[in-house]
Amino acid sequence: MILPRTILKQDLAKKLYPQSSNTTSAMQLLRKEIKVSQELSSKLDKLTRNKRAHYFTHKELEVILEHIGISQEEFAGL
C-alpha cells in the first residue's frame, strides 16, 4: 500500500481515535500524544517545515503510524 502524499490532520485524528465524540476531541488526543512523547515530538520537529499546516506529510505520517504501532495496511483499513 502507498501512503498519500499528505493527509489532513483532522482526517488522521478521526481515523486514529474513532471512539472520540467529535473531530475536536480527536485532534486534542492526537496533539496530546505528540506532546507527551518526546521521541515522537523530536522526530516530527526534524521533518516538519510548516508547523501551522493543516496536514501531515507522507514522512510525518509514517513516523506517527510507527510510533502508534499501526502498519500501513492497517491504516488503509481504518
C-alpha positions as CSV (number, residue, x, y, z in Angstrom):
1,M,0.0,0.0,0.0
2,I,1.2,3.5,-0.8
3,L,0.5,6.2,1.8
4,P,-0.9,9.5,0.5
5,R,1.5,12.4,-0.1
6,T,-0.4,14.4,2.6
7,I,-3.2,13.8,4.9
8,L,-5.3,16.3,6.7
9,K,-4.6,16.4,10.5
10,Q,-8.3,16.1,11.2
11,D,-8.8,13.1,9.0
12,L,-5.8,11.3,10.6
13,A,-7.2,12.1,14.1
14,K,-10.6,10.7,13.2
15,K,-9.0,7.5,11.9
16,L,-6.7,7.0,14.9
17,Y,-9.3,7.9,17.5
18,P,-12.7,6.7,16.2
19,Q,-14.0,6.5,19.8
20,S,-13.9,10.3,20.1
21,S,-17.2,12.0,20.1
22,N,-16.1,14.6,17.5
23,T,-13.2,15.9,15.4
24,T,-12.1,18.4,18.1
25,S,-11.7,15.8,20.8
26,A,-9.8,13.5,18.3
27,M,-7.5,16.4,17.5
28,Q,-6.9,17.0,21.2
29,L,-5.9,13.4,21.7
30,L,-3.5,13.5,18.7
31,R,-1.9,16.7,20.0
32,K,-1.6,15.2,23.5
33,E,0.0,12.1,22.1
34,I,2.6,14.2,20.2
35,K,3.2,16.5,23.2
36,V,3.6,13.6,25.7
37,S,6.0,11.6,23.7
38,Q,9.4,13.4,23.5
39,E,10.7,10.9,20.9
40,L,7.7,11.4,18.6
41,S,7.8,15.1,19.1
42,S,11.5,15.4,18.2
43,K,11.2,13.2,15.1
44,L,8.3,15.3,13.9
45,D,10.2,18.5,14.6
46,K,13.0,17.3,12.3
47,L,10.6,16.6,9.5
48,T,8.1,19.5,9.8
49,R,8.6,22.6,7.7
50,N,5.4,24.3,8.5
51,K,4.1,23.7,11.9
52,R,0.9,25.6,11.2
53,A,-0.1,23.5,8.2
54,H,-3.4,21.7,8.3
55,Y,-1.9,18.4,7.1
56,F,0.9,15.9,7.8
57,T,3.3,14.9,5.0
58,H,4.0,11.3,4.0
59,K,7.1,11.1,6.1
60,E,5.4,12.6,9.2
61,L,2.5,10.2,8.8
62,E,5.0,7.3,8.6
63,V,6.6,8.4,11.9
64,I,3.2,8.8,13.7
65,L,2.0,5.4,12.5
66,E,5.3,3.8,13.5
67,H,5.0,5.4,17.0
68,I,1.4,4.2,17.5
69,G,2.2,0.8,16.1
70,I,-0.1,0.7,13.1
71,S,1.1,-0.7,9.8
72,Q,0.3,0.9,6.5
73,E,-2.1,-1.9,5.7
74,E,-3.9,-1.4,9.0
75,F,-4.1,2.3,8.4
76,A,-5.6,1.7,4.9
77,G,-8.4,-0.4,6.6
78,L,-9.3,2.4,9.1
